Amino acid sequence: MYVKKIFIILILIFGVAVAFACQLTFSLISGDGSVRNIVPGRRVDLELSESYTLKVTFEEDHGNCPLPAEETVFLLEEEKWKASKDYLPLILQENISWSDTGSRSHVTELAFTAAQAGVWKLEIIRDCDKKEGYDENLIFSIR
């Protein structure tokens, strides 16, 4: 009976690990070069009018991902985040472009300016048919 329970627990753990479609990690580089890791859902304090770079690393944890990195969606306050939208609270300096750093790893660096005081949500979405995809929020507090 004990072995059967352990076997079931291992299957559940393995099943949950396989269910995740991709891993995204975030770090914030300040104008002075200091780097902070960002955890989705936790507030990140920014200084008004300062420039930052958000480094996003995307690792596919399954083979043959049908959704290219370029189809990752960034929504700032529920609006697509683009360089042409200088009225948004985080002003993106250049449109988003990804670089491949391996067969299943990708990176982008998003330079932006904290332009409006307040608390702002940046939602990152990967809507994948093959797996669960990804949907997380980065919370920026500008003062």
Summary of the structure (lengths in Angstrom):
residues: 143
radius of gyration: 17.8
end to end distance: 58.2
largest distance: 62.9
contacts: 396
relative contact order: 0.25
helix: 15%
strand: 48%
